[in-house]
Structures are given as structure tokens and as C-alpha cells.
Amino acid sequence: MKQSELFTKTLREAPKDEEAVNAQLLIRAGFINKTMAGSYSFLPLGLRVLNKIENAVRNEMNAIGGQEILMSMLHPKALWETTGGWNNIDVLFKVPSRTEKEYALAQSAEEAVTPLVLKHATTYKDLPLAVYQIHWKFRDELRAKSGILRGREFLMKDMYSFHETQADFDKFYAKAKKSYLKLYKSLGLTAKATEASGGAFSQKISYEFMVLTDAGEDDIFYCDKCEFCVNSEISKQNIGEKCQKCGKGVLHRAKASEVGNVFDLSDKYGKDFKLTFLDKNNERKHPIMGCYGVGVTRLMGVIVEKYHDEKGIIWPESVSPFKAHLLRLADPKSKAGKLADKIYAYLLADNIEVLYDERTVSAGQKFADADLIGIPWRLVVSEKTGAKIEVKARNSKKVNLMSYGSLRQIL
């Protein structure tokens, strides 16, 4: 893509009303635009990042047997009254209509998916099954803050599994937890499976997937020798205590941001809706359910919080909007200018995602914009580089001159 054709522009300064680093950098770099507190529009560069995160999520959910669907975001009041959510969930957006009926904007979809699935899964032969969607959710937060880490409108993957027995559920639950850790690793993040409250969803312990970051809103305790990790909300642990799980490590306290969660819902929703399936003994049973969430827009924000410096964003290659940022620092009609055009054509022919800065602005502005946008590889063609390309990784200070053939070995 040619940068001159990109309708968004970079900003020298962040909006004064944005305190979070993720929002400051994403707005300055032209990835998002703030509509109002807690609500953002995703612009071409930002949408490319979201799409890559979505695809990574989709690949993992498909790999463990999830079937993708897309459900309505607008729910009738009756669904939420059935589970008690209408009166008990304070962040639920309630929408009146001109017909004097009331609706809810989905903050999750257990109420919608349970009757939907059990309309089709009527016997044990139809189980287990798992369905998921990647869709927008809404929460009536009193104070939306932290940029895209906590909003009133956000993109989320929510998966729901249905099982004949608790044992079958436990197997899938363990598989989903492993899949989540694999997903976060593919996005350049190290997440900790953290014991937490089941909240409004379950009376059982749940697991939240936490990424350590100073921008996080949660406090967790974690062991330095094993995988034990617990949310401080449900623990009375102290810093420096010996780990109760392994007996070898000591506990540390840290700020963290939740990027996903898994819940054992037991048979709550089947009971609430009085929905059953026919088991092997020809008896009616409520299915055992689980729900599994991943915050897609939040992941984007957490990645920026983890990967940035004083100049801008440093995208991991797996989610970067482009793999290379080609800068032409020469007159378009000069030998170097024509070489830059050829390099751009070569990269496109080799299916390399490239943003080509062929704008008629100063070299200083091009370098500043490249650092701010944060694409992994910066390629410069100028009169000084001759027949070669100046190559620099965004996360390195080292600069190399390379031929196109050598460049292709690292891209």
C-alpha cells in the first residue's frame, strides 16, 4: 500500500484527554479514532492489526473443534430476565424501543446461545459441541478508561461448549486453557493462567489469562518457580511467602491486564432455561456448559503497552499491519527514486506486506512516522544507498546495507 493513499495522518502530540499509553500511541499513529469515552473507531492500519489478531484466535478455536457462528447483539429482555441478569448485572446496556419493549445490548451471550444450541443438540449423540463468535460487546461502564483496555464497546471472542458429563467438560476445559496459552505466545505475549472468582457467571473458581504490565488494572500473585498464579481479589497471600503449590518458589505481586478467561458454568443455564437433552439412558439432563472469552481489542492495547518506546509502537511481526515499511528518500524521477519503485513492485510480487512511503515530505518526517507506526522492518532507498537497501529492525539500532536477494532471506 502506498502511504500517500492512506487517508489517515499521524499526529505530533497525543490528545490531552488520553492518559493510557496504548490510546495515545494508537491515535497518534493513525490506528484508531476516539468517538467518545470508551468507544473507538478502527482505521485502516488498526483494522489490519485487529484482523490478524482475529485470525490467530480463529485458528486456535477451530483447532480445538470450535464452530464459528455470528449471533445478534440485540437481545429481548425476556432472555436476561430468565437468568436474573436483567436486574443483577449493573453494566448491562438496556435499550428502550418505540414499541414500549426493552432490549439488552449483549455484554456476553450465554442467554442467547443456550436456547439456540439446545434447539439443535437434542440428544447425547449431538454432544460435545462448541460454538464461538468474534463480535462486538457492550458494557455500561461508569468510567471507561485505559484506552482500548477497558471500553463500553469492544471486540471479543466468546466460545461456549456443551457436554454430556462433567468429565467430558473437564477434558475440553483443559484443552481450551492450553490453546489460550498457545494463542498468546503466537501474538508475542506471555500470559499466566490465574485463579480467579467466577463472578456473575459461576460459583466455581475460574481462570483469567493475565499479561504482566504496569497498565494493568488487576493485581496478581505468582510463583517464580512454578505456574501457580492467583488474583489478589481471592487470595490473602503475601509477597515473599513460599508457594503453597510447589513449596520451592516464593510469591511475587505484579500489575497485570486480563486478556482472556475460561469459566465452568456447570448446568446453570440449562436449568435457567429449562432446556435438556436426552442421555444414553433415555433420561432428560441439563448440559454441562463452559464459556471462554478473549478480548480482541484489549489484546491490541496490551500489545502496545508491552511493545513501545519513546518513539512509538514496536509491533510483533505476527500482528503488525505490514511486515516492511519502505521509505523513498529521493526524487521520484531519479535513479534512486526509480529503484525504490522497483523494490516496492518486487515486494508486492513476493507477497510481502509493505507500506510504501513515497510522499513528498521531509526525510525526518518519514523516519519519525516509521518509528511511530512501528512496522517491524524499515527499508530505505536513497542516493546514499546506491543499488542497495538500508535495512533496520524497529527493535534494533543496527543498520545494514543489503541487496534485494539478501533482504528476502530475512523477510
C-alpha positions, 0 to 999 in steps of 0.5 A: 500500500502506498502511504500517500493513499492512506487517508489517515495522518499521524499526529505530533502530540497525543490528545490531552484527554488520553492518559493510557499509553496504548490510546495515545500511541494508537491515535497518534499513529493513525490506528484508531479514532476516539468517538467518545469515552470508551468507544473507538473507531478502527482505521485502516492500519488498526483494522489490519492489526485487529484482523490478524489478531482475529485470525490467530484466535480463529485458528486456535478455536477451530483447532480445538473443534470450535464452530464459528457462528455470528449471533445478534447483539440485540437481545429481548429482555425476556432472555436476561430476565430468565437468568436474573441478569436483567436486574443483577448485572449493573453494566448491562446496556438496556435499550428502550424501543418505540414499541414500549419493549426493552432490549439488552445490548449483549455484554456476553451471550450465554442467554442467547446461545443456550436456547439456540444450541439446545434447539439443535443438540437434542440428544447425547449423540449431538454432544460435545459441541462448541460454538464461538463468535468474534463480535462486538460487546457492550458494557455500561461502564461508569468510567471507561478508561485505559484506552482500548483496555477497558471500553463500553464497546469492544471486540471479543471472542466468546466460545461456549461448549456443551457436554454430556458429563462433567468429565467430558467438560473437564477434558475440553476445559483443559484443552481450551486453557492450553490453546489460550496459552498457545494463542498468546505466545503466537501474538508475542505475549506471555500470559499466566493462567490465574485463579480467579472468582467466577463472578456473575457467571459461576460459583466455581473458581475460574481462570483469567489469562493475565499479561504482566504490565504496569497498565494493568488494572488487576493485581496478581500473585505468582510463583517464580518457580512454578505456574501457580498464579492467583488474583489478589481479589481471592487470595490473602497471600503475601509477597515473599511467602513460599508457594503453597503449590510447589513449596520451592518458589516464593510469591511475587505481586505484579500489575497485570491486564486480563486478556482472556478467561475460561469459566465452568458454568456447570448446568446453570443455564440449562436449568435457567432455561429449562432446556435438556437433552436426552442421555444414553439412558433415555433420561432428560439432563441439563448440559454441562456448559463452559464459556471462554472469552478473549478480548480482541481489542484489549489484546491490541492495547496490551500489545502496545503497552508491552511493545513501545518506546519513546518513539512509538509502537514496536509491533510483533511481526505476527500482528503488525499491519505490514511486515516492511515499511519502505521509505523513498528518500529521493526524487521520484524521477531519479535513479534512486527514486526509480529503484525504490519503485522497483523494490516496492513492485518486487515486494508486492510480487513476493507477497510481502506486506509493505507500506510504501512511503513515497510522499513528498515530505521531509526525510525526518518526517518519514523516519519519525512516522516509521518509528511511530507506526512501528512496522517491524522492518524499515527499508530505505532507498536513497542516493546514499544507498546506491543499488542497495537497501538500508535495512533496520529492525524497529527493535534494533539500532543496527543498520545494514546495507543489503541487496534485494536477494539478501533482504528476502532471506530475512523477510 
